[in-house]
Amino acid sequence: MNAVPGAILLAGIASAALLAERLASLGVLCALLFVACLRAPRGRRRLYLVAGISTGASVFFLSPFFSVAGGGAVFWSGPVVPVLGALDVTADEVHVAALNGLRFVALALAFSAYALLLDHDRLVAAAGFA
């Protein structure tokens, strides 16, 4: 991948992931970035992929318990914790958690593709002042 256009493309994809509001578009971005990261050597890509995807999954699974989005159907009504309040999981909280988890995965995969696929010496050489 050419260094400067690749960096600009990955920055645009990362920006699109942060601005996306639909789960389907974020899922497509994550899938495309995952396929792009699979082009990297196997030994180098494993750490990036496992770290990004597992952290995004933990955001998805843990954030509904600490969110106060309210509204929607209650999936689970948990105990009342003195500092946090009621630990309820609603449909709106799961939707927001899925959006934030996929956003995190898309950003992690975009930065993984940047680190794994771009030639950083060419990128620095393209900047005249560097």
N, CA, C and O atoms as CSV, one atom per row, in Angstrom:
chain,resi,resn,atom,element,x,y,z
A,1,MET,N,N,0.857,-1.173,0.000
A,1,MET,CA,C,0.000,0.000,0.000
A,1,MET,C,C,0.900,1.232,0.000
A,1,MET,O,O,1.865,1.299,0.762
A,2,ASN,N,N,0.590,2.188,-0.839
A,2,ASN,CA,C,1.329,3.425,-0.892
A,2,ASN,C,C,1.117,4.198,0.401
A,2,ASN,O,O,0.008,4.212,0.933
A,3,ALA,N,N,2.148,4.835,0.910
A,3,ALA,CA,C,2.140,5.363,2.273
A,3,ALA,C,C,1.168,6.526,2.476
A,3,ALA,O,O,0.306,6.448,3.351
A,4,VAL,N,N,1.280,7.572,1.715
A,4,VAL,CA,C,0.465,8.770,1.961
A,4,VAL,C,C,-1.016,8.533,1.642
A,4,VAL,O,O,-1.861,8.841,2.482
A,5,PRO,N,N,-1.367,7.996,0.459
A,5,PRO,CA,C,-2.787,7.724,0.221
A,5,PRO,C,C,-3.369,6.714,1.203
A,5,PRO,O,O,-4.534,6.822,1.586
A,6,GLY,N,N,-2.568,5.732,1.614
A,6,GLY,CA,C,-3.039,4.761,2.589
A,6,GLY,C,C,-3.328,5.389,3.938
A,6,GLY,O,O,-4.330,5.066,4.575
A,7,ALA,N,N,-2.451,6.289,4.379
A,7,ALA,CA,C,-2.665,6.975,5.659
A,7,ALA,C,C,-3.898,7.868,5.597
A,7,ALA,O,O,-4.660,7.942,6.561
A,8,ILE,N,N,-4.095,8.541,4.478
A,8,ILE,CA,C,-5.274,9.397,4.331
A,8,ILE,C,C,-6.547,8.552,4.299
A,8,ILE,O,O,-7.555,8.921,4.902
A,9,LEU,N,N,-6.501,7.416,3.593
A,9,LEU,CA,C,-7.658,6.523,3.541
A,9,LEU,C,C,-7.999,5.964,4.919
A,9,LEU,O,O,-9.169,5.929,5.298
A,10,LEU,N,N,-7.002,5.533,5.664
A,10,LEU,CA,C,-7.257,4.995,6.998
A,10,LEU,C,C,-7.764,6.065,7.960
A,10,LEU,O,O,-8.601,5.780,8.816
A,11,ALA,N,N,-7.268,7.290,7.827
A,11,ALA,CA,C,-7.784,8.383,8.657
A,11,ALA,C,C,-9.238,8.684,8.317
A,11,ALA,O,O,-10.035,8.971,9.210
A,12,GLY,N,N,-9.591,8.621,7.036
A,12,GLY,CA,C,-10.984,8.819,6.637
A,12,GLY,C,C,-11.893,7.714,7.138
A,12,GLY,O,O,-13.021,7.973,7.557
A,13,ILE,N,N,-11.406,6.485,7.096
A,13,ILE,CA,C,-12.208,5.362,7.597
A,13,ILE,C,C,-12.396,5.484,9.104
A,13,ILE,O,O,-13.487,5.226,9.612
A,14,ALA,N,N,-11.354,5.873,9.819
A,14,ALA,CA,C,-11.471,6.059,11.268
A,14,ALA,C,C,-12.455,7.174,11.596
A,14,ALA,O,O,-13.233,7.055,12.542
A,15,SER,N,N,-12.428,8.254,10.825
A,15,SER,CA,C,-13.389,9.345,11.028
A,15,SER,C,C,-14.808,8.890,10.732
A,15,SER,O,O,-15.738,9.245,11.456
A,16,ALA,N,N,-14.979,8.115,9.685
A,16,ALA,CA,C,-16.308,7.591,9.349
A,16,ALA,C,C,-16.819,6.670,10.447
A,16,ALA,O,O,-18.014,6.664,10.744
A,17,ALA,N,N,-15.931,5.892,11.052
A,17,ALA,CA,C,-16.346,5.000,12.140
A,17,ALA,C,C,-16.802,5.793,13.352
A,17,ALA,O,O,-17.754,5.397,14.025
A,18,LEU,N,N,-16.145,6.896,13.637
A,18,LEU,CA,C,-16.550,7.717,14.777
A,18,LEU,C,C,-17.871,8.436,14.534
A,18,LEU,O,O,-18.603,8.718,15.483
A,19,LEU,N,N,-18.183,8.733,13.280
A,19,LEU,CA,C,-19.398,9.474,12.957
A,19,LEU,C,C,-20.586,8.583,12.623
A,19,LEU,O,O,-21.714,9.069,12.538
A,20,ALA,N,N,-20.355,7.285,12.430
A,20,ALA,CA,C,-21.429,6.381,12.020
A,20,ALA,C,C,-22.455,6.210,13.133
A,20,ALA,O,O,-22.106,6.162,14.312
A,21,GLU,N,N,-23.719,6.120,12.746
A,21,GLU,CA,C,-24.811,5.955,13.696
A,21,GLU,C,C,-25.554,4.636,13.533
A,21,GLU,O,O,-26.424,4.316,14.343
A,22,ARG,N,N,-25.230,3.878,12.513
A,22,ARG,CA,C,-25.930,2.621,12.251
A,22,ARG,C,C,-24.992,1.445,12.463
A,22,ARG,O,O,-23.814,1.489,12.108
A,23,LEU,N,N,-25.544,0.396,13.050
A,23,LEU,CA,C,-24.749,-0.795,13.334
A,23,LEU,C,C,-24.278,-1.482,12.063
A,23,LEU,O,O,-23.171,-2.021,12.028
A,24,ALA,N,N,-25.095,-1.473,11.022
A,24,ALA,CA,C,-24.737,-2.152,9.779
A,24,ALA,C,C,-23.518,-1.496,9.123
A,24,ALA,O,O,-22.621,-2.194,8.652
A,25,SER,N,N,-23.480,-0.182,9.089
A,25,SER,CA,C,-22.344,0.495,8.471
A,25,SER,C,C,-21.067,0.278,9.280
A,25,SER,O,O,-19.990,0.118,8.706
A,26,LEU,N,N,-21.177,0.271,10.599
A,26,LEU,CA,C,-20.003,-0.007,11.421
A,26,LEU,C,C,-19.538,-1.450,11.255
A,26,LEU,O,O,-18.338,-1.724,11.257
A,27,GLY,N,N,-20.483,-2.362,11.113
A,27,GLY,CA,C,-20.118,-3.756,10.884
A,27,GLY,C,C,-19.381,-3.946,9.572
A,27,GLY,O,O,-18.420,-4.712,9.499
A,28,VAL,N,N,-19.828,-3.250,8.535
A,28,VAL,CA,C,-19.152,-3.334,7.234
A,28,VAL,C,C,-17.755,-2.745,7.324
A,28,VAL,O,O,-16.810,-3.320,6.785
A,29,LEU,N,N,-17.604,-1.601,7.998
A,29,LEU,CA,C,-16.282,-1.002,8.171
A,29,LEU,C,C,-15.346,-1.951,8.927
A,29,LEU,O,O,-14.188,-2.120,8.547
A,30,CYS,N,N,-15.850,-2.560,9.988
A,30,CYS,CA,C,-15.032,-3.499,10.764
A,30,CYS,C,C,-14.624,-4.706,9.925
A,30,CYS,O,O,-13.481,-5.159,9.999
A,31,ALA,N,N,-15.543,-5.220,9.137
A,31,ALA,CA,C,-15.229,-6.377,8.296
A,31,ALA,C,C,-14.179,-6.029,7.239
A,31,ALA,O,O,-13.257,-6.810,7.003
A,32,LEU,N,N,-14.311,-4.867,6.607
A,32,LEU,CA,C,-13.331,-4.459,5.595
A,32,LEU,C,C,-11.954,-4.233,6.212
A,32,LEU,O,O,-10.942,-4.623,5.631
A,33,LEU,N,N,-11.913,-3.614,7.370
A,33,LEU,CA,C,-10.631,-3.387,8.032
A,33,LEU,C,C,-10.010,-4.697,8.511
A,33,LEU,O,O,-8.790,-4.855,8.478
A,34,PHE,N,N,-10.846,-5.634,8.954
A,34,PHE,CA,C,-10.339,-6.940,9.377
A,34,PHE,C,C,-9.706,-7.679,8.192
A,34,PHE,O,O,-8.638,-8.275,8.329
A,35,VAL,N,N,-10.360,-7.640,7.048
A,35,VAL,CA,C,-9.812,-8.284,5.851
A,35,VAL,C,C,-8.512,-7.604,5.436
A,35,VAL,O,O,-7.572,-8.274,5.009
A,36,ALA,N,N,-8.450,-6.281,5.558
A,36,ALA,CA,C,-7.217,-5.570,5.222
A,36,ALA,C,C,-6.090,-5.962,6.181
A,36,ALA,O,O,-4.944,-6.113,5.756
A,37,CYS,N,N,-6.401,-6.125,7.454
A,37,CYS,CA,C,-5.374,-6.512,8.429
A,37,CYS,C,C,-4.898,-7.941,8.212
A,37,CYS,O,O,-3.781,-8.282,8.602
A,38,LEU,N,N,-5.715,-8.772,7.604
A,38,LEU,CA,C,-5.305,-10.152,7.343
A,38,LEU,C,C,-4.208,-10.246,6.286
A,38,LEU,O,O,-3.602,-11.304,6.119
A,39,ARG,N,N,-3.947,-9.152,5.573
A,39,ARG,CA,C,-2.875,-9.137,4.575
A,39,ARG,C,C,-1.496,-9.028,5.216
A,39,ARG,O,O,-0.487,-9.272,4.555
A,40,ALA,N,N,-1.443,-8.666,6.492
A,40,ALA,CA,C,-0.166,-8.525,7.195
A,40,ALA,C,C,0.387,-9.897,7.555
A,40,ALA,O,O,-0.358,-10.876,7.578
A,41,PRO,N,N,1.676,-9.981,7.835
A,41,PRO,CA,C,2.257,-11.264,8.249
A,41,PRO,C,C,1.589,-11.800,9.511
A,41,PRO,O,O,1.246,-11.035,10.413
A,42,ARG,N,N,1.410,-13.098,9.569
A,42,ARG,CA,C,0.639,-13.745,10.631
A,42,ARG,C,C,1.198,-13.461,12.027
A,42,ARG,O,O,0.427,-13.199,12.951
A,43,GLY,N,N,2.481,-13.506,12.194
A,43,GLY,CA,C,3.076,-13.296,13.510
A,43,GLY,C,C,2.855,-11.891,14.050
A,43,GLY,O,O,2.694,-11.708,15.257
A,44,ARG,N,N,2.847,-10.907,13.173
A,44,ARG,CA,C,2.697,-9.522,13.614
A,44,ARG,C,C,1.244,-9.141,13.839
A,44,ARG,O,O,0.949,-8.336,14.722
A,45,ARG,N,N,0.333,-9.701,13.060
A,45,ARG,CA,C,-1.054,-9.236,13.116
A,45,ARG,C,C,-1.831,-9.793,14.299
A,45,ARG,O,O,-2.825,-9.197,14.715
A,46,ARG,N,N,-1.405,-10.913,14.844
A,46,ARG,CA,C,-2.187,-11.581,15.886
A,46,ARG,C,C,-2.389,-10.693,17.105
A,46,ARG,O,O,-3.513,-10.587,17.597
A,47,LEU,N,N,-1.352,-10.061,17.601
A,47,LEU,CA,C,-1.451,-9.214,18.777
A,47,LEU,C,C,-2.392,-8.036,18.541
A,47,LEU,O,O,-3.210,-7.709,19.400
A,48,TYR,N,N,-2.275,-7.409,17.388
A,48,TYR,CA,C,-3.132,-6.264,17.075
A,48,TYR,C,C,-4.605,-6.668,17.005
A,48,TYR,O,O,-5.470,-5.996,17.567
A,49,LEU,N,N,-4.876,-7.770,16.309
A,49,LEU,CA,C,-6.263,-8.195,16.135
A,49,LEU,C,C,-6.886,-8.655,17.448
A,49,LEU,O,O,-8.022,-8.293,17.758
A,50,VAL,N,N,-6.159,-9.440,18.210
A,50,VAL,CA,C,-6.700,-9.934,19.486
A,50,VAL,C,C,-6.939,-8.779,20.450
A,50,VAL,O,O,-7.976,-8.731,21.111
A,51,ALA,N,N,-6.004,-7.859,20.537
A,51,ALA,CA,C,-6.151,-6.733,21.465
A,51,ALA,C,C,-7.317,-5.838,21.072
A,51,ALA,O,O,-8.112,-5.455,21.930
A,52,GLY,N,N,-7.434,-5.499,19.805
A,52,GLY,CA,C,-8.511,-4.608,19.367
A,52,GLY,C,C,-9.892,-5.225,19.501
A,52,GLY,O,O,-10.822,-4.582,19.988
A,53,ILE,N,N,-10.024,-6.459,19.073
A,53,ILE,CA,C,-11.339,-7.107,19.101
A,53,ILE,C,C,-11.758,-7.448,20.525
A,53,ILE,O,O,-12.929,-7.295,20.873
A,54,SER,N,N,-10.828,-7.907,21.351
A,54,SER,CA,C,-11.204,-8.246,22.732
A,54,SER,C,C,-11.550,-7.005,23.541
A,54,SER,O,O,-12.444,-7.058,24.386
A,55,THR,N,N,-10.878,-5.911,23.310
A,55,THR,CA,C,-11.213,-4.683,24.030
A,55,THR,C,C,-12.558,-4.137,23.575
A,55,THR,O,O,-13.342,-3.666,24.399
A,56,GLY,N,N,-12.837,-4.194,22.279
A,56,GLY,CA,C,-14.153,-3.780,21.790
A,56,GLY,C,C,-15.267,-4.660,22.326
A,56,GLY,O,O,-16.355,-4.174,22.633
A,57,ALA,N,N,-14.997,-5.958,22.439
A,57,ALA,CA,C,-16.001,-6.867,23.003
A,57,ALA,C,C,-16.229,-6.581,24.482
A,57,ALA,O,O,-17.360,-6.664,24.960
A,58,SER,N,N,-15.177,-6.246,25.204
A,58,SER,CA,C,-15.368,-5.917,26.624
A,58,SER,C,C,-16.133,-4.614,26.797
A,58,SER,O,O,-16.898,-4.476,27.752
A,59,VAL,N,N,-15.947,-3.658,25.899
A,59,VAL,CA,C,-16.757,-2.436,25.934
A,59,VAL,C,C,-18.222,-2.775,25.718
A,59,VAL,O,O,-19.093,-2.230,26.395
A,60,PHE,N,N,-18.498,-3.669,24.782
A,60,PHE,CA,C,-19.877,-4.068,24.508
A,60,PHE,C,C,-20.511,-4.782,25.700
A,60,PHE,O,O,-21.666,-4.520,26.037
A,61,PHE,N,N,-19.768,-5.675,26.335
A,61,PHE,CA,C,-20.357,-6.468,27.409
A,61,PHE,C,C,-20.448,-5.727,28.740
A,61,PHE,O,O,-21.358,-5.995,29.524
A,62,LEU,N,N,-19.532,-4.804,29.012
A,62,LEU,CA,C,-19.526,-4.150,30.320
A,62,LEU,C,C,-20.281,-2.829,30.364
A,62,LEU,O,O,-20.827,-2.475,31.410
A,63,SER,N,N,-20.328,-2.094,29.267
A,63,SER,CA,C,-20.922,-0.757,29.330
A,63,SER,C,C,-22.421,-0.721,29.608
A,63,SER,O,O,-22.868,0.272,30.182
A,64,PRO,N,N,-23.236,-1.711,29.254
A,64,PRO,CA,C,-24.650,-1.618,29.633
A,64,PRO,C,C,-24.877,-1.608,31.145
A,64,PRO,O,O,-25.874,-1.060,31.616
A,65,PHE,N,N,-23.974,-2.202,31.900
A,65,PHE,CA,C,-24.142,-2.225,33.346
A,65,PHE,C,C,-23.860,-0.871,33.989
A,65,PHE,O,O,-24.380,-0.579,35.066
A,66,PHE,N,N,-23.051,-0.051,33.348
A,66,PHE,CA,C,-22.673,1.234,33.921
A,66,PHE,C,C,-23.334,2.408,33.209
A,66,PHE,O,O,-23.044,3.561,33.528
A,67,SER,N,N,-24.201,2.140,32.270
A,67,SER,CA,C,-24.874,3.187,31.513
A,67,SER,C,C,-26.199,3.549,32.170
A,67,SER,O,O,-26.812,2.740,32.868
A,68,VAL,N,N,-26.624,4.782,31.928
A,68,VAL,CA,C,-27.897,5.248,32.457
A,68,VAL,C,C,-28.717,5.794,31.292
A,68,VAL,O,O,-29.317,6.863,31.403
A,69,ALA,N,N,-28.744,5.065,30.175
A,69,ALA,CA,C,-29.430,5.546,28.976
A,69,ALA,C,C,-30.944,5.509,29.152
A,69,ALA,O,O,-31.652,6.321,28.555
A,70,GLY,N,N,-31.447,4.592,29.952
A,70,GLY,CA,C,-32.885,4.515,30.213
A,70,GLY,C,C,-33.698,4.322,28.943
A,70,GLY,O,O,-33.213,4.568,27.839
A,71,GLY,N,N,-34.909,3.890,29.104
A,71,GLY,CA,C,-35.787,3.692,27.954
A,71,GLY,C,C,-35.607,2.324,27.342
A,71,GLY,O,O,-34.607,1.644,27.569
A,72,GLY,N,N,-36.580,1.943,26.573
A,72,GLY,CA,C,-36.531,0.648,25.924
A,72,GLY,C,C,-36.944,-0.467,26.859
A,72,GLY,O,O,-37.200,-0.247,28.043
A,73,ALA,N,N,-37.004,-1.645,26.316
A,73,ALA,CA,C,-37.395,-2.815,27.092
A,73,ALA,C,C,-36.266,-3.205,28.039
A,73,ALA,O,O,-35.091,-3.142,27.678
A,74,VAL,N,N,-36.624,-3.599,29.229
A,74,VAL,CA,C,-35.639,-4.037,30.215
A,74,VAL,C,C,-35.340,-5.512,29.962
A,74,VAL,O,O,-36.226,-6.359,30.074
A,75,PHE,N,N,-34.086,-5.814,29.621
A,75,PHE,CA,C,-33.677,-7.189,29.391
A,75,PHE,C,C,-33.359,-7.896,30.702
A,75,PHE,O,O,-33.664,-9.077,30.869
A,76,TRP,N,N,-32.746,-7.170,31.625
A,76,TRP,CA,C,-32.328,-7.763,32.883
A,76,TRP,C,C,-32.401,-6.708,33.974
A,76,TRP,O,O,-31.877,-5.606,33.809
A,77,SER,N,N,-33.027,-7.028,35.054
A,77,SER,CA,C,-33.126,-6.124,36.193
A,77,SER,C,C,-32.283,-6.706,37.317
A,77,SER,O,O,-32.622,-7.731,37.908
A,78,GLY,N,N,-31.193,-6.037,37.594
A,78,GLY,CA,C,-30.241,-6.549,38.566
A,78,GLY,C,C,-30.391,-5.904,39.927
A,78,GLY,O,O,-31.369,-5.206,40.195
A,79,PRO,N,N,-29.422,-6.141,40.774
A,79,PRO,CA,C,-29.477,-5.598,42.131
A,79,PRO,C,C,-29.191,-4.095,42.156
A,79,PRO,O,O,-28.736,-3.517,41.169
A,80,VAL,N,N,-29.465,-3.492,43.286
A,80,VAL,CA,C,-29.174,-2.073,43.489
A,80,VAL,C,C,-27.844,-1.975,44.230
A,80,VAL,O,O,-27.712,-2.447,45.359
A,81,VAL,N,N,-26.875,-1.363,43.586
A,81,VAL,CA,C,-25.559,-1.161,44.176
A,81,VAL,C,C,-25.542,0.250,44.758
A,81,VAL,O,O,-25.937,1.188,44.065
A,82,PRO,N,N,-25.097,0.440,46.016
A,82,PRO,CA,C,-25.196,1.742,46.669
A,82,PRO,C,C,-24.588,2.903,45.875
A,82,PRO,O,O,-25.187,3.977,45.821
A,83,VAL,N,N,-23.447,2.723,45.273
A,83,VAL,CA,C,-22.808,3.835,44.573
A,83,VAL,C,C,-23.323,3.976,43.144
A,83,VAL,O,O,-23.496,5.093,42.656
A,84,LEU,N,N,-23.566,2.869,42.477
A,84,LEU,CA,C,-23.956,2.887,41.065
A,84,LEU,C,C,-25.461,2.952,40.841
A,84,LEU,O,O,-25.897,3.422,39.790
A,85,GLY,N,N,-26.250,2.505,41.774
A,85,GLY,CA,C,-27.699,2.464,41.593
A,85,GLY,C,C,-28.121,1.107,41.069
A,85,GLY,O,O,-27.418,0.113,41.249
A,86,ALA,N,N,-29.279,1.073,40.418
A,86,ALA,CA,C,-29.818,-0.192,39.889
A,86,ALA,C,C,-29.030,-0.623,38.654
A,86,ALA,O,O,-28.764,0.188,37.768
A,87,LEU,N,N,-28.663,-1.877,38.601
A,87,LEU,CA,C,-27.937,-2.429,37.464
A,87,LEU,C,C,-28.923,-3.074,36.498
A,87,LEU,O,O,-29.029,-4.299,36.431
A,88,ASP,N,N,-29.640,-2.244,35.754
A,88,ASP,CA,C,-30.585,-2.726,34.755
A,88,ASP,C,C,-29.939,-2.667,33.374
A,88,ASP,O,O,-29.129,-1.784,33.093
A,89,VAL,N,N,-30.301,-3.605,32.529
A,89,VAL,CA,C,-29.830,-3.619,31.144
A,89,VAL,C,C,-31.049,-3.454,30.255
A,89,VAL,O,O,-31.934,-4.310,30.229
A,90,THR,N,N,-31.087,-2.332,29.516
A,90,THR,CA,C,-32.220,-2.043,28.643
A,90,THR,C,C,-31.799,-2.150,27.181
A,90,THR,O,O,-30.615,-2.273,26.868
A,91,ALA,N,N,-32.778,-2.102,26.306
A,91,ALA,CA,C,-32.514,-2.203,24.868
A,91,ALA,C,C,-31.685,-1.024,24.376
A,91,ALA,O,O,-30.785,-1.201,23.554
A,92,ASP,N,N,-31.976,0.176,24.867
A,92,ASP,CA,C,-31.207,1.348,24.450
A,92,ASP,C,C,-29.751,1.247,24.898
A,92,ASP,O,O,-28.844,1.632,24.159
A,93,GLU,N,N,-29.529,0.734,26.100
A,93,GLU,CA,C,-28.160,0.589,26.590
A,93,GLU,C,C,-27.381,-0.433,25.775
A,93,GLU,O,O,-26.193,-0.242,25.518
A,94,VAL,N,N,-28.031,-1.508,25.368
A,94,VAL,CA,C,-27.361,-2.517,24.536
A,94,VAL,C,C,-27.050,-1.947,23.153
A,94,VAL,O,O,-25.996,-2.240,22.590
A,95,HIS,N,N,-27.952,-1.140,22.602
A,95,HIS,CA,C,-27.716,-0.521,21.297
A,95,HIS,C,C,-26.536,0.443,21.359
A,95,HIS,O,O,-25.675,0.427,20.479
A,96,VAL,N,N,-26.493,1.271,22.377
A,96,VAL,CA,C,-25.380,2.217,22.535
A,96,VAL,C,C,-24.073,1.459,22.778
A,96,VAL,O,O,-23.024,1.849,22.265
A,97,ALA,N,N,-24.138,0.379,23.559
A,97,ALA,CA,C,-22.936,-0.423,23.811
A,97,ALA,C,C,-22.432,-1.072,22.526
A,97,ALA,O,O,-21.223,-1.139,22.306
A,98,ALA,N,N,-23.330,-1.548,21.681
A,98,ALA,CA,C,-22.923,-2.139,20.407
A,98,ALA,C,C,-22.281,-1.097,19.499
A,98,ALA,O,O,-21.276,-1.375,18.844
A,99,LEU,N,N,-22.862,0.108,19.459
A,99,LEU,CA,C,-22.264,1.182,18.661
A,99,LEU,C,C,-20.859,1.518,19.152
A,99,LEU,O,O,-19.925,1.618,18.356
A,100,ASN,N,N,-20.714,1.692,20.457
A,100,ASN,CA,C,-19.407,2.070,20.995
A,100,ASN,C,C,-18.395,0.943,20.864
A,100,ASN,O,O,-17.221,1.200,20.599
A,101,GLY,N,N,-18.823,-0.295,21.045
A,101,GLY,CA,C,-17.914,-1.419,20.867
A,101,GLY,C,C,-17.434,-1.551,19.434
A,101,GLY,O,O,-16.250,-1.785,19.195
A,102,LEU,N,N,-18.342,-1.405,18.477
A,102,LEU,CA,C,-17.947,-1.474,17.065
A,102,LEU,C,C,-17.094,-0.280,16.660
A,102,LEU,O,O,-16.181,-0.422,15.846
A,103,ARG,N,N,-17.378,0.887,17.213
A,103,ARG,CA,C,-16.519,2.047,16.938
A,103,ARG,C,C,-15.099,1.781,17.423
A,103,ARG,O,O,-14.128,2.073,16.725
A,104,PHE,N,N,-14.990,1.223,18.624
A,104,PHE,CA,C,-13.668,0.934,19.165
A,104,PHE,C,C,-12.941,-0.093,18.304
A,104,PHE,O,O,-11.754,0.065,18.020
A,105,VAL,N,N,-13.644,-1.143,17.889
A,105,VAL,CA,C,-13.020,-2.169,17.054
A,105,VAL,C,C,-12.582,-1.571,15.717
A,105,VAL,O,O,-11.493,-1.877,15.232
A,106,ALA,N,N,-13.415,-0.727,15.121
A,106,ALA,CA,C,-13.054,-0.113,13.840
A,106,ALA,C,C,-11.820,0.773,13.986
A,106,ALA,O,O,-10.934,0.746,13.131
A,107,LEU,N,N,-11.755,1.552,15.053
A,107,LEU,CA,C,-10.573,2.393,15.265
A,107,LEU,C,C,-9.338,1.541,15.514
A,107,LEU,O,O,-8.268,1.825,14.977
A,108,ALA,N,N,-9.477,0.511,16.314
A,108,ALA,CA,C,-8.331,-0.361,16.590
A,108,ALA,C,C,-7.847,-1.050,15.318
A,108,ALA,O,O,-6.642,-1.178,15.102
A,109,LEU,N,N,-8.773,-1.491,14.480
A,109,LEU,CA,C,-8.378,-2.140,13.231
A,109,LEU,C,C,-7.775,-1.145,12.243
A,109,LEU,O,O,-6.865,-1.502,11.494
A,110,ALA,N,N,-8.262,0.090,12.227
A,110,ALA,CA,C,-7.674,1.110,11.343
A,110,ALA,C,C,-6.239,1.416,11.763
A,110,ALA,O,O,-5.351,1.515,10.917
A,111,PHE,N,N,-6.016,1.566,13.054
A,111,PHE,CA,C,-4.652,1.809,13.519
A,111,PHE,C,C,-3.778,0.567,13.356
A,111,PHE,O,O,-2.571,0.687,13.148
A,112,SER,N,N,-4.366,-0.612,13.446
A,112,SER,CA,C,-3.608,-1.841,13.206
A,112,SER,C,C,-3.171,-1.924,11.746
A,112,SER,O,O,-2.027,-2.269,11.450
A,113,ALA,N,N,-4.081,-1.609,10.849
A,113,ALA,CA,C,-3.725,-1.605,9.428
A,113,ALA,C,C,-2.652,-0.566,9.143
A,113,ALA,O,O,-1.756,-0.800,8.331
A,114,TYR,N,N,-2.740,0.581,9.809
A,114,TYR,CA,C,-1.713,1.626,9.655
A,114,TYR,C,C,-0.357,1.111,10.113
A,114,TYR,O,O,0.645,1.302,9.423
A,115,ALA,N,N,-0.318,0.463,11.265
A,115,ALA,CA,C,0.954,-0.015,11.805
A,115,ALA,C,C,1.499,-1.213,11.034
A,115,ALA,O,O,2.713,-1.359,10.889
A,116,LEU,N,N,0.612,-2.066,10.542
A,116,LEU,CA,C,1.060,-3.306,9.916
A,116,LEU,C,C,1.358,-3.183,8.423
A,116,LEU,O,O,2.256,-3.854,7.916
A,117,LEU,N,N,0.621,-2.341,7.722
A,117,LEU,CA,C,0.680,-2.358,6.262
A,117,LEU,C,C,1.404,-1.181,5.626
A,117,LEU,O,O,1.871,-1.288,4.492
A,118,LEU,N,N,1.506,-0.067,6.329
A,118,LEU,CA,C,2.122,1.102,5.707
A,118,LEU,C,C,3.622,1.124,5.956
A,118,LEU,O,O,4.096,0.702,7.011
A,119,ASP,N,N,4.362,1.620,4.970
A,119,ASP,CA,C,5.805,1.799,5.108
A,119,ASP,C,C,6.032,3.176,5.740
A,119,ASP,O,O,5.867,4.206,5.086
A,120,HIS,N,N,6.407,3.175,7.000
A,120,HIS,CA,C,6.514,4.431,7.732
A,120,HIS,C,C,7.696,5.277,7.280
A,120,HIS,O,O,7.662,6.500,7.418
A,121,ASP,N,N,8.733,4.658,6.747
A,121,ASP,CA,C,9.856,5.435,6.212
A,121,ASP,C,C,9.423,6.239,4.989
A,121,ASP,O,O,9.831,7.389,4.821
A,122,ARG,N,N,8.603,5.637,4.142
A,122,ARG,CA,C,8.074,6.385,2.982
A,122,ARG,C,C,7.130,7.499,3.423
A,122,ARG,O,O,7.098,8.566,2.810
A,123,LEU,N,N,6.375,7.258,4.466
A,123,LEU,CA,C,5.453,8.271,4.960
A,123,LEU,C,C,6.204,9.479,5.479
A,123,LEU,O,O,5.820,10.614,5.200
A,124,VAL,N,N,7.268,9.251,6.229
A,124,VAL,CA,C,8.077,10.354,6.745
A,124,VAL,C,C,8.819,11.032,5.612
A,124,VAL,O,O,8.962,12.254,5.614
A,125,ALA,N,N,9.295,10.261,4.641
A,125,ALA,CA,C,10.011,10.844,3.513
A,125,ALA,C,C,9.110,11.706,2.643
A,125,ALA,O,O,9.588,12.624,1.976
A,126,ALA,N,N,7.807,11.422,2.641
A,126,ALA,CA,C,6.876,12.213,1.838
A,126,ALA,C,C,6.686,13.602,2.415
A,126,ALA,O,O,6.341,14.531,1.686
A,127,ALA,N,N,6.904,13.757,3.702
A,127,ALA,CA,C,6.805,15.077,4.321
A,127,ALA,C,C,8.118,15.797,4.094
A,127,ALA,O,O,9.159,15.354,4.581
A,128,GLY,N,N,8.089,16.891,3.369
A,128,GLY,CA,C,9.306,17.610,3.019
A,128,GLY,C,C,10.048,18.201,4.207
A,128,GLY,O,O,11.277,18.272,4.201
A,129,PHE,N,N,9.310,18.623,5.224
A,129,PHE,CA,C,9.957,19.247,6.379
A,129,PHE,C,C,10.591,18.225,7.317
A,129,PHE,O,O,11.401,18.595,8.167
A,130,ALA,N,N,10.242,16.959,7.183
A,130,ALA,CA,C,10.808,15.948,8.076
A,130,ALA,C,C,12.163,15.537,7.550
A,130,ALA,O,O,12.826,14.690,8.148
